[in-house]
Amino acid sequence: EGIKLKVCGIKDQKLVLELSNDSEEDFFYGEYFTIYKKEGNNWIQMSFQPDMVFIDLGYILMAGESRTLEKPLDMVMDMKAGDYGIYLEGAFADFSLDQDMR
């Protein structure tokens, strides 16, 4: 129960996500996200391209609702095939890349 983040797939170098609010309270979130790469038993934070910026917007996900989001993977540096995770406002989901991102 609570806030859940699910990776639905990758489309046009964007990570397609479903953000669900299974709590009884509204959830506030923004554009910012962090990508981690799994190396052994550790999660290493990935760097963004130098020209990556986040617009400071706020969104509300009402209690009981879900929303589809897209996050640009081409703005993350050195995305090679492997296991990754995305962190968004307290929610985390993992995913794998079968090939390097360009």
C-alpha positions in Angstrom: 0.0 0.0 0.0 1.2 3.5 -0.7 3.0 5.0 -3.7 4.1 2.4 -6.3 6.3 2.9 -9.4 6.2 0.3 -12.2 8.4 0.2 -15.3 6.1 -0.5 -18.3 8.8 -0.5 -21.0 11.1 1.7 -23.1 9.8 3.7 -26.1 11.8 6.1 -28.2 14.6 6.2 -25.6 12.1 7.1 -22.9 11.3 5.0 -19.8 7.5 4.5 -19.6 6.3 4.3 -16.0 3.1 3.9 -14.1 2.9 5.8 -10.9 0.1 4.6 -8.6 -1.2 6.1 -5.4 -2.7 3.3 -3.3 -2.8 5.5 -0.2 -5.6 7.5 1.3 -3.7 10.8 0.8 -2.8 12.9 -2.3 0.8 12.5 -3.5 2.9 15.4 -4.7 5.8 14.9 -7.1 7.8 16.7 -9.7 9.9 16.2 -12.9 13.1 15.3 -11.1 14.2 11.6 -11.1 17.5 9.7 -10.5 18.8 6.7 -12.4 21.0 4.1 -10.7 23.0 1.2 -12.2 23.4 -2.0 -10.3 27.0 -3.1 -9.9 27.3 -6.3 -7.8 25.2 -5.6 -4.7 25.5 -1.8 -5.0 23.4 0.8 -6.7 25.5 3.5 -8.3 24.0 6.9 -9.2 24.3 7.7 -12.9 25.2 11.2 -14.2 23.0 13.3 -16.5 24.3 14.9 -19.7 25.7 18.4 -19.0 22.8 20.1 -20.7 20.1 18.3 -18.7 17.8 20.5 -16.8 14.6 19.8 -14.8 11.7 22.2 -14.9 10.5 22.9 -11.4 6.9 21.8 -11.7 4.7 20.1 -9.2 2.0 17.5 -9.8 -0.7 16.0 -7.6 -1.7 12.3 -7.9 -4.9 12.0 -6.1 -5.5 9.1 -3.7 -6.5 5.9 -5.6 -5.3 7.2 -9.0 -2.6 6.1 -11.4 -0.7 8.0 -14.1 1.6 7.1 -17.0 4.9 9.0 -17.1 7.8 9.1 -19.5 11.4 9.9 -18.5 14.2 10.5 -21.0 17.0 7.9 -20.8 19.0 9.6 -23.6 19.8 12.4 -21.1 21.6 9.9 -18.8 25.4 9.4 -19.5 26.9 6.0 -20.3 23.7 3.9 -20.4 25.1 0.5 -21.2 23.3 -2.8 -21.2 22.7 -3.9 -17.6 20.4 -3.6 -14.6 19.1 -0.2 -13.5 16.7 1.5 -11.2 14.8 4.7 -11.2 14.0 6.8 -8.1 11.1 9.3 -8.2 10.0 11.1 -5.1 10.3 8.2 -2.7 9.3 5.4 -5.1 11.8 3.0 -6.8 11.5 0.6 -9.7 14.1 -1.5 -11.4 14.6 -2.3 -15.1 17.1 -3.9 -17.5 18.6 -2.7 -20.8 19.4 -5.4 -23.3 21.6 -3.0 -25.4 23.5 0.2 -25.0 21.5 3.5 -25.3 22.8 6.0 -27.8 
